[in-house]
Amino acid sequence: MALRFISPTDGSSAAVAFDANGRPSVAVKIEVTGVAPFAVDLFANGVPAVDDGGHQLEVRDPSGVVPFTAEIAWTPPKGGGEYSLTATAVDSNKNQADATVHVTVTGVAASTPMPPALTHDQAASRLMQLLQDTYNVRIPAPSLQRFDAPANPNRSRWIGAAYYKGMRYYAQIFDDGHVEWSNGPYADPAHRSTTGAYTYCRPAGTYKVLVVFVDYKNTGTAKQNALATVPGVVAWLNGQYTAFAVSQGFSSAPMRIDADAAYVDSPPAPGELLTRQQIVTLTGKDPSRYDFTMQIDLDAQAEYSTRNFPGVMEPGGGFALEACGTGKFGAINIWSSVTSAGNLQGAMAMDFNHELSHMFGMMDDYPYTPGAAGPNGTQVDDWIPYTMFGWTDTDGDGVREILDSTPYGTAGPKP
């Protein structure tokens, strides 16, 4: 796999164009030859190229045909001046290639530096006012956490959240002043929402999970190893919950996960989700007796995702399908694939740490902690948003907000 910049070229000047909103951009074209890329990314002076919301720009190649030309509308983050642009491509086997050019951006003045970050008190006051002005709800002490992004300053921000009166409020207040909301209703398994909207679950109490492995016979995974992985990973997950609680001065976590495991020897309908009746017939376990059901396809090709979501999820990934709403995906709340026997434990850790956290409100752009202690001495990326889940005491009454009858400094009710 090899990359080259079609435009701009090394040592050239790059004139900006302005869109309808007055946003300047440079049209960057990168050619990939030799091996088809899975994705192409662009970096400027070591910082990822981002859109106007601060999200990293990435071009994917669903065709698998080379040569492939990636076109990126890049906005110079510091306006005019000199930049070092690096394009990086990765293929489906995680092989990587890159190319670099040095350019001078013209046609726009150099921008002023970003204002200083808000302090904790300033961010808390800002979020309280935003909630009042935007949603007419007064939440004096929402959960609040600071995330700095030295490699991508456009994503440095405060994140705030609150579970209150059936709504999970979630705001990201960026250092440049813009705000992104990711609100959504929440419920509990005994009172699932029937509105059709994606509904989170309240992150408190005990949740029972049924893990159903479906063996496509192409990963070399032994049945007994698959079944034995679940209790170990769940014990590790509950340990993560407890460790955070202890760090906050509490003896136990506000939430616990219990899990059972089952095994289906071959898929009754390859590339499809299991139905409740199939699970009952093939495993003897009834998903209706559990809060969540995970379907884990032991499938190197990940037929379900490649058939139903082409170009969106590569083998080894997963989806959070339904939390405390009803019915869009039948019996299955979480689906993922395991591509080889050696990936089993890591994949299960990701399912319980990342995909399960989606059930309660974790967002995919949440700044995870890389290299955390995983099960059996491994390392994992920890995506659990402990603070955002209301697992801290923000109003100083000695009770964690998700369990508080007067949460976040309000008069109640309990979330």
Stockholm file with secondary structure:
# STOCKHOLM 1.0

chainA/1-415         MALRFISPTDGSSAAVAFDANGRPSVAVKIEVTGVAPFAVDLFANGVPAVDDGGHQLEVRDPSGVVPFTAEIAWTPPKGGGEYSLTATAVDSNKNQADATVHVTVTGVAASTPMPPALTHDQAASRLMQLLQDTYNVRIPAPSLQRFDAPANPNRSRWIGAAYYKGMRYYAQIFDDGHVEWSNGPYADPAHRSTTGAYTYCRPAGTYKVLVVFVDYKNTGTAKQNALATVPGVVAWLNGQYTAFAVSQGFSSAPMRIDADAAYVDSPPAPGELLTRQQIVTLTGKDPSRYDFTMQIDLDAQAEYSTRNFPGVMEPGGGFALEACGTGKFGAINIWSSVTSAGNLQGAMAMDFNHELSHMFGMMDDYPYTPGAAGPNGTQVDDWIPYTMFGWTDTDGDGVREILDSTPYGTAGPKP
#=GR chainA/1-415 SS CEEEEEESCTTCEEECEECTTCCEEEEEEEEEESSCCSEEEEEETTEECBCTTSCBCEEECSSCCSSEEEEEEECCTTEEEEEEEEEEEECTTSCEEEEEEEEEEEEEEECCCCCCCCCHHHHHHHHHHHHHHHHCCCCSSCEEEEECCTTCGGGCEEEEEEEETTEEEEEEEETTSCEEECCEEEECGGGCCCSSSCCEECSCEEEEEEEEEEECSCSCCCHHHHHHHHHHHHHHHHHHHHHHHHHTTCSSCSEEEEEEEEEESSCSSTTSCCCHHHHHHHHSCCGGGSSEEEEEEECTTCHHHHHHSTTTCCTTCEEECCSSSCCTTTTCSEEEEECSGGGHHHHHHHIIIIIHHHTTTCCTTSCCEEEEECGGGCEEEECCCTTTTTCSCSSSSSSCGGGCSSGGGSSCCCC
#=GC SS_cons         CEEEEEESCTTCEEECEECTTCCEEEEEEEEEESSCCSEEEEEETTEECBCTTSCBCEEECSSCCSSEEEEEEECCTTEEEEEEEEEEEECTTSCEEEEEEEEEEEEEEECCCCCCCCCHHHHHHHHHHHHHHHHCCCCSSCEEEEECCTTCGGGCEEEEEEEETTEEEEEEEETTSCEEECCEEEECGGGCCCSSSCCEECSCEEEEEEEEEEECSCSCCCHHHHHHHHHHHHHHHHHHHHHHHHHTTCSSCSEEEEEEEEEESSCSSTTSCCCHHHHHHHHSCCGGGSSEEEEEEECTTCHHHHHHSTTTCCTTCEEECCSSSCCTTTTCSEEEEECSGGGHHHHHHHIIIIIHHHTTTCCTTSCCEEEEECGGGCEEEECCCTTTTTCSCSSSSSSCGGGCSSGGGSSCCCC
//
